[in-house]
Amino acid sequence: MFTQVSRSLLCCGLLALCVGRAFGQSAPLQLAANERLAEQWVAAQLLQEVYRRAGLAMIIEPLPPARATKATLSGLKDGEVARIRAYGESNPTLDRVEPAIYVLTSNAFSLRSRAAEIHRREDLAHYSLGAIRGVAHSSDLTEGHPATTLTQRADLLFKMLNSRRFDAALDTGINGRYVIKRQGLTDIQVSADLARYELFHYLHPKHQALASRIGAVITQMKASGDMDKLIAKAEAGLQNIDLETFTGASK
């Protein structure tokens, strides 16, 4: 059963397919996106417009982060919507499209009643942590940490935090605040930004020739101010989106 957002993504893919054929592209690129994450939804909206202007076709399938990596590295997927720079360094066979399309912050979320004092990434060493498995920016912050619990999804991460399974949950600022609002949590405090990461589009090496074409469109959109306008629109629209529908999961 298709949800509203699933239908929207499919329609965008079919529209892009028509445009892509006009430019000589025979089939849409099959891209993976990390499922149920707000920054991935925003990045997907941006990339759809980038591909439209580049005359390329795309269809996005949200997947668990670790599965998205495996599918892209194996060539089952043609690329990933958006990952941080370090992701490309860990997977050097993939082609990173320059410049970045979006920026995320990494933050620690904790119960106010626990009175955790987290102001910088070094403070994380004093607390038990929860993070989403396969998400590169969280892996960067938790590398070598002796007390880290990994979950598959952000909604579960915050439910576990609320149940005091660990002291602090690591997530992006935009996604953490989204989940807190959706779950109606009121005893959550958020740290200052512990890190900022640029998000880049990645392609399987078989599509290396497309990287400069896509990058040129991103550069033009940034220079014209169109990218900033599109980011503002996508972030505002996020408030009306149920990210469960971005997974294609039935209600």
Number of C-alpha atoms within 10 A of each C-alpha: 9 12 16 14 17 19 15 13 20 17 13 19 24 16 15 26 23 19 20 24 15 12 13 11 15 13 15 20 22 19 26 27 26 27 23 23 25 26 22 23 24 22 23 23 18 21 20 21 19 21 21 20 16 20 20 29 25 24 19 23 21 23 19 19 23 15 15 23 22 12 19 21 20 10 15 14 20 23 28 27 28 29 26 22 18 15 20 17 11 10 11 12 12 22 21 28 22 17 18 20 26 22 13 20 18 23 28 27 27 26 21 13 9 13 10 19 13 22 15 14 17 10 12 21 15 13 17 16 24 27 26 24 17 18 19 19 24 20 17 12 19 20 9 10 14 11 15 19 17 16 16 16 17 23 20 14 25 27 15 18 19 19 11 13 16 19 24 31 29 27 26 25 22 18 23 24 18 20 22 18 12 13 12 9 14 11 12 17 18 19 19 16 17 20 15 15 17 16 25 25 27 27 27 22 19 12 14 15 11 15 18 14 15 21 21 16 18 25 15 13 19 16 11 10 10 12 20 16 12 16 17 11 14 18 17 12 11 17 12 8 15 15 20 16 19 27 20 19 12 9 7
